[in-house]
């Protein structure tokens, strides 16, 4: 088994949540797929184009008016008030408009 290649980038998202008093959040994405994209794009497009291709994949194609972006967040027991992004879900808006509004509402 080959060792996992190190990814020299930190995938981060800065955003405001629905709380009216939210200053902003700045969170690192820990999704395995982001690192795999880096390695794939580096091999396919080379060092000069890898950043542009990653931005296309991890920002431009997701954050569009026709997408409803949701972050999967989590924490660890040692730091229960510190959250990190574990994944991103970005379905078409017309799909989620028929889903429930909240976790505890029907």
Secondary structure, DSSP 8 states (H G I E B T S, - for coil): -----------EEEE--S-TT---EEEEB--HHHHHHHHHHHHHH-TTTHHHHHHIIIIITTSSTTEEEEEEEEEETTEEEEEEEEEEEEEEHHHHTTS-SSTT--
